[in-house]
Amino acid sequence: MKTNDAHNLLRPETVESLWYMYQITGDKKYQDWGWEIFQSFMKYTRVEYGFTSIGTVLETSNVRPRDMMESFFLAETLKYFYLLFADRSIFDLNTWIFNTEAHPLPIFDH
């Protein structure tokens, strides 16, 4: 790992994984972990008009804001946060599948 690898681009994959694990197991620890991540986003990446990616997660006193919010943060990351804290019965993984942008698609029987 290099120092420049310690950035946070607000990507959705971790929250997405927590949602799947919560859906599969029902274990609330995945919601707890998601809440910790969400609180960190609010504390370290929230700016006046949105959120910003940061240059380092290693220095909480200077996270080096990048003045850039990728569209996937709103379109995917926040969607998975919503799903993680919503009622588990919204999407049954036996009848729904999600594409890479977190859009639910029905699974049809043949």
C-alpha positions in Angstrom: 0.0 0.0 0.0 1.2 3.5 -0.9 0.3 6.7 0.9 -1.7 7.9 -2.1 -3.8 4.7 -1.8 -5.4 6.1 1.4 -8.0 8.2 -0.3 -11.8 7.9 -0.2 -13.8 8.5 -3.4 -17.1 7.8 -1.7 -17.6 4.6 -3.6 -20.5 2.3 -3.0 -19.0 -1.2 -2.9 -18.5 -1.5 0.9 -22.0 -0.3 1.7 -23.3 -2.5 -1.0 -21.5 -5.5 0.6 -22.9 -4.6 4.0 -26.4 -4.5 2.5 -26.1 -7.9 0.9 -24.7 -9.4 4.2 -27.5 -7.9 6.2 -30.1 -9.2 3.7 -28.6 -12.7 3.8 -28.0 -13.0 7.6 -30.3 -10.5 9.2 -27.3 -9.6 11.5 -27.7 -6.0 12.7 -23.9 -5.7 13.0 -23.8 -4.9 9.3 -26.2 -2.0 9.9 -24.0 -0.9 12.8 -20.9 -0.9 10.5 -22.9 1.0 7.9 -23.9 3.6 10.4 -20.3 4.1 11.5 -19.4 4.6 7.8 -22.3 7.0 7.3 -21.3 9.1 10.3 -17.7 9.3 9.1 -19.0 10.5 5.7 -21.0 13.2 7.5 -18.0 14.2 9.7 -15.2 14.1 7.1 -16.6 14.4 3.6 -19.7 16.7 4.1 -19.2 20.2 2.6 -21.4 23.2 2.1 -23.2 21.9 -1.0 -22.7 18.2 -0.9 -19.9 15.7 -0.2 -16.3 15.6 -1.4 -13.9 12.8 -1.9 -10.9 13.0 0.3 -7.1 12.6 -0.2 -6.4 10.6 3.0 -8.2 8.6 5.6 -5.1 8.4 7.7 -5.1 12.0 9.0 -8.4 13.0 10.6 -7.1 16.5 11.3 -6.5 17.0 7.6 -8.4 14.7 5.2 -7.3 16.8 2.2 -10.7 17.5 0.6 -10.6 17.1 -3.2 -13.5 19.4 -4.1 -15.0 16.6 -6.2 -18.1 14.5 -5.7 -18.6 11.6 -8.2 -22.1 11.0 -9.4 -22.0 7.5 -8.2 -22.1 8.8 -4.6 -25.6 10.1 -5.0 -26.7 7.4 -7.5 -25.3 4.3 -5.7 -23.7 4.9 -2.3 -26.6 6.8 -0.8 -29.0 4.3 -2.4 -27.3 1.4 -0.6 -27.3 3.4 2.7 -31.0 3.8 2.3 -31.5 0.1 1.6 -29.3 -0.9 4.5 -31.5 1.0 6.9 -34.8 0.3 5.3 -37.1 -2.6 6.0 -35.5 -5.9 4.9 -38.6 -7.0 3.1 -38.4 -4.2 0.4 -36.4 -6.5 -1.9 -36.4 -10.3 -1.7 -33.1 -11.4 -3.2 -34.9 -14.5 -4.5 -37.0 -12.3 -6.8 -34.8 -9.3 -7.4 -31.3 -8.7 -8.7 -29.4 -5.5 -8.8 -27.3 -4.2 -11.7 -24.0 -2.3 -11.2 -25.8 1.0 -10.6 -28.0 -0.5 -7.8 -31.1 -0.6 -9.9 -33.4 -3.4 -8.9 -34.5 -5.8 -11.7 -37.1 -8.5 -11.3 -36.0 -12.1 -11.8 -38.5 -13.9 -14.0 -39.2 -17.6 -13.9 -38.9 -19.4 -17.2 
